[in-house]
Amino acid sequence: TELSGVCSHPDFRGGGLARLLSLFVANRIMARGEVPYLHAFANNAAAIKLYESIGFRLRSAMNIAVVQRAR
């Protein structure tokens, strides 16, 4: 199950709120017998550091493309 959309308003970063929320949600997912996963852009060092600190590890690198309709 994907753990997604965790973010903190800039005025409240560094207080551990995203860490607590991520741990809470990951634990709920595991309690259902499922495996939590998430993704982050490779240049989002803060998110990657947080995720690694609570036990997530890099499984694979992915490439993405952002596509939009021509105007």
MONORRA-V613841 format. One line per field, one symbol per residue. phi: phi as a letter, one per 40 degrees, with the letter a starting at -180 (. if undefined). psi: psi as a letter, one per 30 degrees, with the letter a starting at -180 (. if undefined). burial: + if it has 16 or more other C-alpha atoms within 10 Angstrom, else -. Layout:
# MONORRA-V613841
phi->???
psi->???
burial->???
This chain:
# MONORRA-V613841
phi->.cbagcabcdcbcgcgcccccccdccccccccgbbcaaaacdccdccccccccbhcbccacbbbbbbbccc
psi->kkjlgklkkefgkfggeeeeeeeeeeeeeefgglkklllkkfgieeeeeeeefgfklkelklklkkklkk.
burial->-----------------++--++-++--+------++-+-------++--+--------------------
